[in-house]
Amino acid sequence: MDELLVEKRGAITLVTLNRPEAHNSITAAMAVGMAETIDAFTVDDSARVLVVTGAGDRAFCSGANLKDVDELLRHPHAHRAGPIGFARLDPGKPTIAAVNGYCFAGGMELACWCDFRIASANAEFGALNRRWGVPFIDGGTQRFPRIMGQGNALWMIETGVRIDAARAQGIGLVQEVVPEGAALDRALELADRIAGYPQASLRADRAATLATWGVSLDAGLALEAGLCRPTGSDPEMFEGLRNFVSGNRPEAPRPA
């Protein structure tokens, strides 16, 4: 059985962690596959959105396989990408986590590596690695406070508290909560909509948004101008404007 499944669905790349019997915990081989998949997605001009999920209905990902720690720290991409294969990589394109069931420890780091998170009603989140003294080394200490605020991040990191999807949405960790079993369908629905937008401005806006942390407003505005203004000559944008003028105005997606 392949532990990491990668499927191209038109402009969408779907990555499925496929160890449901182990709550989709990530082995060294999966970490290597994850890094190589992100690399391939980055350079594939036909690939526009990456969706990450876990196999089965019990878990998105429970983190690193703690029986495989030595290999996770030494695999070929460990320093470049992080021990479980993604932390230091940015494909420059939208990424979505479809969270079904358990999302713990390094699994929460993977979900927070994605641009936003769609969770099934049965999803649970927690820094359960706290119990074993395992640190966050795949971006958690940096991404958690950016996403949910410093107080919430420290509350989760220090206490190891376990929260449900509704509480996760309340603190900004999750953007939408959908019925149990529906997270992947909703993530793919949004991915399809995103893939259909003009890409140059979308990617520039994404890059400018991600770069804002630690930057003054003036510096951020200059960064935005440098990244986003050049996309004003994008042919896809002009096609979109022609559609607008002609009355072809697709309805915007609504939150679930």
Number of C-alpha atoms within 10 A of each C-alpha: 6 10 18 22 18 17 11 13 12 12 18 21 23 18 21 22 24 23 22 17 11 13 25 29 27 29 24 24 16 23 25 23 19 24 24 16 19 20 15 13 21 19 11 11 9 14 18 25 26 27 23 22 25 30 21 18 17 21 27 35 31 25 24 23 17 14 9 13 14 11 15 25 15 13 17 16 21 22 13 13 21 22 29 32 30 27 23 15 15 16 16 15 20 21 22 24 28 27 35 30 27 25 32 27 26 29 29 28 26 24 26 23 23 20 15 20 25 28 34 25 20 20 28 24 26 23 29 22 19 17 10 8 8 13 14 17 14 24 18 24 16 15 17 23 15 16 17 18 14 14 11 17 21 15 12 19 21 12 13 18 13 16 15 18 24 18 14 22 17 11 14 17 27 23 16 21 23 20 13 14 20 17 25 23 13 21 25 21 12 19 21 17 13 18 20 11 14 17 18 20 20 16 18 21 17 18 19 19 13 11 13 15 10 8 11 10 10 9 12 17 14 13 18 19 14 13 18 19 13 12 20 12 11 13 12 16 17 13 11 15 14 12 13 12 9 9 9 11 11 8 6 7 10 6 10 10
